[in-house]
C-alpha cells in the first residue's frame, strides 16, 4: 500500500533564511500529508516527532515567485516583493508550512 504524501516539498526561501519550510501548491490545510512529507524529508529521527511537528507547524497561505537571482521569495498576488516593490517571476498561490526543528 502506498502512503499519500500529497504535493508537499521542502524549499529554501531567500527571505526566510534558516527556516525549515514545506510548500504545497494552492491552498490546503492537510496536515496528514504534511506529516508524512516532513518524515520523508528526514528533519526528525522518529515518525512521532514528525507528526507532532506537522501538527504544530505554522501554516501560511500566500504567494511565492522567483527573483532575478532565481531564488524563491514571498511576494504579493501582483508579483511584487513586500517592502521593495521589486517585480518577481512565476508567481504561484501556495501554502507554506513553517516547521520548528528546534535548531
GROMACS elastic network, one bead per residue, 0.5 to 0.9 nm:
[ bonds ]
;  ai    aj funct       b0    kb
    3    33     6  0.86782   500
    3    36     6  0.80661   500
    4    32     6  0.86967   500
    4    33     6  0.62092   500
    4    36     6  0.77712   500
    5     8     6  0.70733   500
    5    32     6  0.80818   500
    5    34     6  0.68840   500
    5    35     6  0.81839   500
    5    36     6  0.56226   500
    5    37     6  0.55608   500
    5    40     6  0.87624   500
    6     9     6  0.89897   500
    6    24     6  0.81694   500
    6    30     6  0.84748   500
    6    32     6  0.89221   500
    6    33     6  0.53588   500
    6    34     6  0.73898   500
    6    36     6  0.86273   500
    6    37     6  0.77093   500
    7    23     6  0.80610   500
    7    24     6  0.56327   500
    7    25     6  0.70392   500
    7    33     6  0.82157   500
    7    34     6  0.87299   500
    7    37     6  0.85757   500
    8    22     6  0.60290   500
    8    23     6  0.53866   500
    8    25     6  0.77636   500
    8    33     6  0.76381   500
    8    34     6  0.64589   500
    8    37     6  0.62563   500
    8    38     6  0.85967   500
    9    21     6  0.84063   500
    9    22     6  0.53305   500
    9    23     6  0.53567   500
    9    24     6  0.66798   500
    9    37     6  0.72984   500
    9    38     6  0.87927   500
    9    41     6  0.85278   500
   10    20     6  0.75053   500
   10    21     6  0.57603   500
   10    23     6  0.61988   500
   10    37     6  0.84612   500
   10    38     6  0.82625   500
   10    41     6  0.73932   500
   11    20     6  0.76582   500
   11    21     6  0.57195   500
   11    22     6  0.59278   500
   11    23     6  0.65978   500
   11    72     6  0.81633   500
   12    15     6  0.88153   500
   12    16     6  0.76032   500
   12    17     6  0.72661   500
   12    18     6  0.82061   500
   12    19     6  0.77493   500
   12    20     6  0.74993   500
   12    21     6  0.67775   500
   12    22     6  0.87060   500
   12    71     6  0.83329   500
   12    72     6  0.71062   500
   12    73     6  0.87837   500
   13    16     6  0.52411   500
   13    17     6  0.64107   500
   13    18     6  0.87865   500
   13    19     6  0.81203   500
   13    21     6  0.77424   500
   13    71     6  0.71262   500
   13    72     6  0.52546   500
   13    73     6  0.54390   500
   13    74     6  0.75118   500
   14    17     6  0.58602   500
   14    71     6  0.60868   500
   14    72     6  0.60859   500
   14    73     6  0.55850   500
   14    74     6  0.83513   500
   15    72     6  0.83242   500
   15    73     6  0.59387   500
   15    74     6  0.69583   500
   16    19     6  0.58300   500
   16    20     6  0.87264   500
   16    21     6  0.86314   500
   16    73     6  0.83115   500
   16    74     6  0.87562   500
   17    20     6  0.86404   500
   18   103     6  0.89739   500
   19    98     6  0.70360   500
   19    99     6  0.72707   500
   19   100     6  0.77306   500
   19   101     6  0.85037   500
   20    43     6  0.86895   500
   20    97     6  0.83679   500
   20    98     6  0.61326   500
   20    99     6  0.53177   500
   20   100     6  0.69665   500
   20   101     6  0.71652   500
   21    96     6  0.66072   500
   21    97     6  0.56218   500
   21    99     6  0.59791   500
   22    34     6  0.80022   500
   22    37     6  0.83727   500
   22    38     6  0.78753   500
   22    95     6  0.82867   500
   22    96     6  0.57990   500
   22    97     6  0.50839   500
   22    98     6  0.67538   500
   22    99     6  0.76522   500
   23    94     6  0.66269   500
   23    95     6  0.57964   500
   23    97     6  0.63917   500
   23    98     6  0.89629   500
   24    27     6  0.74644   500
   24    28     6  0.74305   500
   24    34     6  0.89362   500
   24    93     6  0.89050   500
   24    94     6  0.55955   500
   24    95     6  0.51043   500
   24    96     6  0.65012   500
   24    97     6  0.82727   500
   25    28     6  0.83223   500
   25    92     6  0.74127   500
   25    93     6  0.63842   500
   25    95     6  0.63887   500
   25    96     6  0.88500   500
   26    61     6  0.82913   500
   26    62     6  0.87492   500
   26    92     6  0.76673   500
   26    93     6  0.50528   500
   26    95     6  0.61242   500
   27    61     6  0.65824   500
   27    62     6  0.85037   500
   27    93     6  0.72168   500
   27    94     6  0.58660   500
   27    95     6  0.53958   500
   28    31     6  0.85659   500
   28    59     6  0.89895   500
   28    61     6  0.83349   500
   28    94     6  0.83204   500
   28    95     6  0.62656   500
   29    32     6  0.88570   500
   29    34     6  0.87970   500
   29    59     6  0.74956   500
   29    95     6  0.79826   500
   30    33     6  0.59599   500
   30    34     6  0.64474   500
   30    35     6  0.89551   500
   31    35     6  0.59700   500
   31    36     6  0.86312   500
   31    51     6  0.84921   500
   31    54     6  0.60025   500
   31    55     6  0.64909   500
   31    57     6  0.86946   500
   32    35     6  0.53352   500
   32    36     6  0.66767   500
   32    37     6  0.88393   500
   32    51     6  0.79385   500
   32    54     6  0.78256   500
   32    55     6  0.85295   500
   33    36     6  0.51687   500
   33    37     6  0.61967   500
   33    38     6  0.86346   500
   34    37     6  0.50291   500
   34    38     6  0.60657   500
   34    39     6  0.85527   500
   34    50     6  0.89986   500
   34    51     6  0.82964   500
   34    54     6  0.60428   500
   34    55     6  0.87788   500
   34    97     6  0.82541   500
   35    38     6  0.50693   500
   35    39     6  0.61969   500
   35    40     6  0.86091   500
   35    47     6  0.83656   500
   35    50     6  0.56953   500
   35    52     6  0.78423   500
   35    53     6  0.73498   500
   35    55     6  0.76207   500
   36    39     6  0.50778   500
   36    40     6  0.61609   500
   36    41     6  0.87334   500
   36    47     6  0.81816   500
   36    50     6  0.74523   500
   36    51     6  0.74160   500
   36    54     6  0.86184   500
   37    41     6  0.62362   500
   37    42     6  0.88020   500
   37    50     6  0.86660   500
   38    41     6  0.52358   500
   38    42     6  0.66470   500
   38    43     6  0.67390   500
   38    44     6  0.78501   500
   38    47     6  0.89579   500
   38    50     6  0.58203   500
   38    51     6  0.78936   500
   38    53     6  0.80209   500
   38    54     6  0.71588   500
   38    99     6  0.87798   500
   39    42     6  0.53220   500
   39    43     6  0.68390   500
   39    44     6  0.65934   500
   39    45     6  0.81833   500
   39    46     6  0.75835   500
   39    47     6  0.60344   500
   39    48     6  0.89113   500
   39    49     6  0.83563   500
   39    50     6  0.52077   500
   39    51     6  0.76892   500
   40    43     6  0.82146   500
   40    50     6  0.89716   500
   41    44     6  0.83707   500
   42    45     6  0.68253   500
   42    46     6  0.87532   500
   42    50     6  0.85421   500
   43    50     6  0.76891   500
   43   101     6  0.71060   500
   44    47     6  0.74166   500
   44    48     6  0.87646   500
   44    49     6  0.60818   500
   44    50     6  0.58257   500
   44    53     6  0.87497   500
   44   101     6  0.77851   500
   45    48     6  0.88129   500
   45    49     6  0.72843   500
   45    50     6  0.80394   500
   46    49     6  0.53946   500
   46    50     6  0.65088   500
   46    51     6  0.88813   500
   47    50     6  0.50402   500
   47    51     6  0.62352   500
   47    52     6  0.86795   500
   48    51     6  0.51329   500
   48    52     6  0.62244   500
   48    53     6  0.86016   500
   49    52     6  0.51071   500
   49    53     6  0.60860   500
   49    54     6  0.86317   500
   50    53     6  0.50922   500
   50    54     6  0.62386   500
   50    55     6  0.86597   500
   51    54     6  0.51660   500
   51    55     6  0.62504   500
   51    56     6  0.87280   500
   52    55     6  0.50375   500
   52    56     6  0.62188   500
   52    57     6  0.84946   500
   53    56     6  0.51335   500
   53    57     6  0.58534   500
   53    99     6  0.64384   500
   53   100     6  0.68331   500
   53   101     6  0.77024   500
   54    57     6  0.50325   500
   54    58     6  0.85722   500
   54    97     6  0.80587   500
   54    99     6  0.71681   500
   55    58     6  0.86729   500
   56    99     6  0.76939   500
   56   100     6  0.80729   500
   57    97     6  0.57864   500
   57    98     6  0.55104   500
   57    99     6  0.50043   500
   57   100     6  0.69291   500
   58    96     6  0.79619   500
   58    97     6  0.55496   500
   58    98     6  0.50505   500
   58    99     6  0.68329   500
   58   100     6  0.86751   500
   59    95     6  0.66998   500
   59    96     6  0.56084   500
   59    98     6  0.64073   500
   59    99     6  0.89780   500
   60    94     6  0.83111   500
   60    95     6  0.56624   500
   60    96     6  0.50289   500
   60    97     6  0.64109   500
   60    98     6  0.78378   500
   61    93     6  0.75739   500
   61    94     6  0.59455   500
   61    96     6  0.62286   500
   61    97     6  0.88731   500
   62    74     6  0.76839   500
   62    75     6  0.77562   500
   62    76     6  0.74835   500
   62    77     6  0.76686   500
   62    92     6  0.83652   500
   62    93     6  0.57489   500
   62    94     6  0.55966   500
   62    95     6  0.64249   500
   62    96     6  0.76621   500
   63    73     6  0.85933   500
   63    74     6  0.60008   500
   63    75     6  0.55074   500
   63    76     6  0.59631   500
   63    77     6  0.59863   500
   63    79     6  0.80585   500
   63    91     6  0.64439   500
   63    92     6  0.54199   500
   63    94     6  0.56641   500
   63    95     6  0.81549   500
   64    72     6  0.65974   500
   64    73     6  0.54646   500
   64    75     6  0.53218   500
   64    76     6  0.77028   500
   64    77     6  0.84822   500
   64    79     6  0.80585   500
   64    88     6  0.86437   500
   64    89     6  0.89460   500
   64    90     6  0.79510   500
   64    91     6  0.55188   500
   64    92     6  0.55622   500
   64    93     6  0.67486   500
   64    94     6  0.70085   500
   65    70     6  0.89936   500
   65    71     6  0.81474   500
   65    72     6  0.56713   500
   65    73     6  0.55526   500
   65    74     6  0.65166   500
   65    75     6  0.64354   500
   65    76     6  0.89531   500
   65    79     6  0.69632   500
   65    80     6  0.87006   500
   65    81     6  0.89748   500
   65    88     6  0.56059   500
   65    89     6  0.53960   500
   65    90     6  0.51710   500
   65    92     6  0.64510   500
   66    69     6  0.76143   500
   66    70     6  0.52888   500
   66    71     6  0.52365   500
   66    73     6  0.59148   500
   66    74     6  0.85949   500
   66    88     6  0.54761   500
   66    89     6  0.51340   500
   66    90     6  0.62382   500
   66    91     6  0.73906   500
   67    70     6  0.52789   500
   67    71     6  0.55348   500
   67    72     6  0.66611   500
   67    73     6  0.67698   500
   67    81     6  0.88685   500
   67    86     6  0.83305   500
   67    87     6  0.74728   500
   67    89     6  0.64138   500
   68    71     6  0.74614   500
   68    87     6  0.87371   500
   68    88     6  0.71224   500
   68    89     6  0.80257   500
   69    72     6  0.89569   500
   70    89     6  0.89049   500
   73    81     6  0.78892   500
   73    88     6  0.83361   500
   74    80     6  0.88040   500
   74    81     6  0.68470   500
   74    82     6  0.79758   500
   75    78     6  0.78779   500
   75    79     6  0.57854   500
   75    80     6  0.54084   500
   75    82     6  0.60925   500
   75    87     6  0.86897   500
   75    88     6  0.76178   500
   75    91     6  0.78394   500
   76    79     6  0.52325   500
   76    80     6  0.54075   500
   76    81     6  0.63958   500
   76    82     6  0.67041   500
   76    91     6  0.85090   500
   77    80     6  0.75831   500
   77    91     6  0.73614   500
   77    92     6  0.80973   500
   77    93     6  0.77843   500
   78    87     6  0.85250   500
   78    91     6  0.80768   500
   79    85     6  0.88206   500
   79    86     6  0.82915   500
   79    87     6  0.56956   500
   79    88     6  0.53694   500
   79    89     6  0.69171   500
   79    90     6  0.81620   500
   79    91     6  0.58867   500
   79    92     6  0.89142   500
   80    83     6  0.87724   500
   80    84     6  0.78239   500
   80    85     6  0.51395   500
   80    86     6  0.52843   500
   80    88     6  0.58569   500
   80    89     6  0.89707   500
   81    84     6  0.57001   500
   81    85     6  0.50953   500
   81    86     6  0.52633   500
   81    87     6  0.64490   500
   81    88     6  0.71330   500
   82    85     6  0.60463   500
   82    86     6  0.80504   500
   83    86     6  0.84296   500
   84    87     6  0.88608   500
   88    91     6  0.71255   500
   99   102     6  0.89886   500
  100   103     6  0.76836   500
